[in-house]
């Protein structure tokens, strides 16, 4: 009861970030860790936007460049570039994945009533990746559905090249 009341007062919590001067958010409960840019080992036979893998405390994590996934121009990484480690479910198993973004911003609360469910038409990204649009004090934020950024075929191809944990 108390958590429901708190949720109504402060709203859901999201991690906000920027890609190509556009403001996005993802559900904070999907975020496992935030990293600065690090060395990424390239993977053979994967899509261009799958930049490779990193070793995070012994765990191999595939890294996706969200700019390339959205069909945007590739840019050089800077000191502001960040990697958001998120957890997705694939074939009933949790799987960690890193998403490269231009700038990681902050954790924000967005009340459910501020989120519009209208399909957002934007030439940059597919509507299927979008959970909603929020009108916040800082302007419009596009809330992404992290589970839909990679489809099952793409997740399968990543899983095939990432070694299984022992």
KEVEX-544064 format. One record per residue (C-alpha): x, z, y; residue number from 1. Coordinates in Angstrom, 3 decimals, decimal comma, padded with zeros to 6 digits, m for minus. Each point is the difference from the previous one (the first is absolute). Example, Ala and Ser with C-alpha at 12.3 -4.5 7.8 and 13.67 -1.06 7.14 Angstrom:
<rs>
{r {012,300 007,800 m004,500} 1}
{r {001,370 m000,660 003,440} 2}
</rs>
This chain:
<rs>
{r {000,000 000,000 000,000} 1}
{r {002,735 001,011 002,444} 2}
{r {002,015 m003,170 m000,696} 3}
{r {m003,117 m002,129 000,572} 4}
{r {m000,628 001,714 003,337} 5}
{r {003,643 m000,453 000,972} 6}
{r {m000,180 m003,677 m000,965} 7}
{r {m003,064 m000,444 002,218} 8}
{r {001,751 001,642 002,932} 9}
{r {003,412 m001,661 m000,179} 10}
{r {m000,732 m003,072 m002,092} 11}
{r {002,157 m001,646 m002,606} 12}
{r {003,747 000,033 000,595} 13}
{r {001,969 m003,230 000,178} 14}
{r {003,594 m001,041 000,502} 15}
{r {000,186 m002,468 002,879} 16}
{r {002,623 m002,716 000,235} 17}
{r {000,652 m003,264 001,774} 18}
{r {000,572 m003,521 m001,315} 19}
{r {000,422 m002,908 002,432} 20}
{r {m001,375 002,100 002,917} 21}
{r {m003,224 000,682 m001,931} 22}
{r {m000,989 003,593 m000,838} 23}
{r {m000,837 000,882 m003,598} 24}
{r {m000,813 003,135 m001,996} 25}
{r {m000,017 000,981 m003,647} 26}
{r {m001,558 003,037 m001,654} 27}
{r {002,562 002,822 000,177} 28}
{r {m000,935 001,077 m003,544} 29}
{r {001,535 m003,258 m001,308} 30}
{r {003,288 000,638 001,840} 31}
{r {002,672 001,758 m002,051} 32}
{r {003,051 m000,324 002,260} 33}
{r {001,354 m001,610 003,184} 34}
{r {003,459 m001,563 000,123} 35}
{r {002,171 m001,745 002,501} 36}
{r {001,280 m003,435 m000,957} 37}
{r {002,381 000,136 m002,963} 38}
{r {001,841 m002,404 m002,297} 39}
{r {m002,415 m001,978 m002,161} 40}
{r {001,138 m001,637 m003,242} 41}
{r {m001,591 m003,482 m000,234} 42}
{r {m002,062 m000,901 m003,085} 43}
{r {000,035 m003,423 m001,663} 44}
{r {m003,214 m001,945 m000,682} 45}
{r {m002,191 001,853 002,489} 46}
{r {m002,006 m001,062 003,027} 47}
{r {001,824 m000,286 003,338} 48}
{r {m001,711 003,107 001,407} 49}
{r {001,251 002,157 m002,891} 50}
{r {003,359 000,851 001,533} 51}
{r {001,324 001,803 m003,078} 52}
{r {000,353 003,590 m001,174} 53}
{r {001,555 003,240 001,155} 54}
{r {001,125 002,986 m002,024} 55}
{r {m001,660 003,105 001,410} 56}
{r {001,320 003,109 m001,741} 57}
{r {000,284 m001,860 m003,310} 58}
{r {m003,336 m001,814 000,271} 59}
{r {m000,015 m003,787 000,431} 60}
{r {m002,531 m001,014 002,674} 61}
{r {m000,993 m003,597 000,869} 62}
{r {000,068 m000,787 003,729} 63}
{r {m002,464 m002,364 001,710} 64}
{r {000,538 m001,434 003,490} 65}
{r {m003,510 000,194 001,440} 66}
{r {000,850 m002,579 002,701} 67}
{r {000,700 m002,620 m002,671} 68}
{r {m003,029 001,069 m002,072} 69}
{r {m002,168 m000,577 003,084} 70}
{r {001,610 m003,407 000,604} 71}
{r {001,830 001,098 003,146} 72}
{r {003,472 m001,071 001,044} 73}
{r {002,896 001,888 m001,582} 74}
{r {002,029 001,999 002,506} 75}
{r {003,260 001,937 m000,196} 76}
{r {m000,397 003,651 m000,886} 77}
{r {000,822 002,455 002,781} 78}
{r {000,539 003,738 000,333} 79}
{r {m003,793 000,256 000,486} 80}
{r {m000,848 m001,809 m003,256} 81}
{r {m001,442 002,383 m002,574} 82}
{r {m001,028 000,092 m003,630} 83}
{r {m003,227 001,731 m000,960} 84}
{r {m000,004 001,068 m003,668} 85}
{r {m003,576 m000,110 m001,294} 86}
{r {m001,597 000,670 m003,351} 87}
{r {m002,237 m002,659 m001,526} 88}
{r {m001,714 m000,056 m003,372} 89}
{r {000,757 m002,910 m002,288} 90}
{r {m001,487 m000,267 m003,486} 91}
{r {m001,000 003,657 000,204} 92}
{r {003,519 001,169 000,835} 93}
{r {001,275 001,266 003,356} 94}
{r {002,730 m002,213 001,447} 95}
{r {002,103 000,534 003,113} 96}
{r {000,569 m002,910 002,359} 97}
{r {001,786 m000,253 003,339} 98}
{r {m001,430 m001,888 002,971} 99}
{r {002,346 m001,138 002,773} 100}
{r {m001,591 000,310 003,461} 101}
{r {001,349 m000,639 003,508} 102}
{r {m000,527 003,580 001,213} 103}
{r {m001,451 003,130 m001,598} 104}
{r {m001,981 001,868 002,629} 105}
{r {m001,912 003,206 m000,748} 106}
{r {m002,654 001,685 m002,088} 107}
{r {m003,384 m000,202 001,712} 108}
{r {m003,522 001,228 m000,760} 109}
{r {m002,836 m002,497 000,220} 110}
{r {m003,590 001,195 m000,373} 111}
{r {m001,963 m002,145 m002,450} 112}
{r {m002,516 m000,978 002,712} 113}
{r {002,823 m001,628 002,005} 114}
{r {000,761 m002,381 m002,883} 115}
{r {m001,844 m003,287 000,066} 116}
{r {m000,634 m001,639 m003,358} 117}
{r {m000,556 m003,438 001,524} 118}
{r {002,289 m002,613 m001,511} 119}
{r {002,873 m000,468 002,423} 120}
{r {000,902 m003,599 000,623} 121}
{r {003,667 m000,327 000,759} 122}
{r {002,089 m003,070 m000,724} 123}
{r {002,965 002,241 m000,837} 124}
{r {m001,357 001,827 m003,029} 125}
{r {m002,723 m000,463 m002,583} 126}
{r {m003,203 001,982 000,482} 127}
{r {000,232 001,243 m003,596} 128}
{r {003,002 002,186 000,962} 129}
{r {m002,017 001,777 002,690} 130}
{r {m002,065 003,122 m000,659} 131}
{r {m001,269 000,206 003,572} 132}
{r {000,780 m000,045 003,700} 133}
{r {000,238 003,219 001,986} 134}
{r {m000,448 000,344 003,730} 135}
{r {002,331 002,874 000,915} 136}
{r {001,162 001,493 003,281} 137}
{r {003,180 m002,085 m000,435} 138}
{r {m001,944 m003,229 m000,525} 139}
{r {m001,120 m001,936 m003,062} 140}
{r {001,641 000,769 m003,341} 141}
{r {m000,408 m002,160 m003,095} 142}
{r {m000,399 002,194 m003,082} 143}
{r {001,564 m001,670 m003,013} 144}
{r {m001,015 000,495 m003,614} 145}
{r {003,438 000,440 m001,540} 146}
{r {m001,409 m000,615 m003,490} 147}
{r {m001,024 m003,549 000,949} 148}
{r {003,204 m001,128 001,712} 149}
{r {001,358 m001,042 m003,394} 150}
{r {m002,379 m001,518 m002,510} 151}
{r {000,273 000,765 m003,720} 152}
{r {002,069 m003,140 m000,781} 153}
{r {002,507 000,959 002,694} 154}
{r {000,156 003,616 m001,177} 155}
{r {000,503 m001,267 m003,537} 156}
{r {002,917 m002,231 001,056} 157}
{r {001,614 002,924 001,835} 158}
{r {m000,514 002,323 m002,979} 159}
{r {001,652 m002,568 m002,320} 160}
{r {003,261 m000,046 001,969} 161}
{r {000,155 003,722 000,816} 162}
{r {001,609 001,972 m002,841} 163}
{r {m002,222 002,615 m001,643} 164}
{r {000,875 003,654 000,506} 165}
{r {001,305 001,792 m003,057} 166}
</rs>
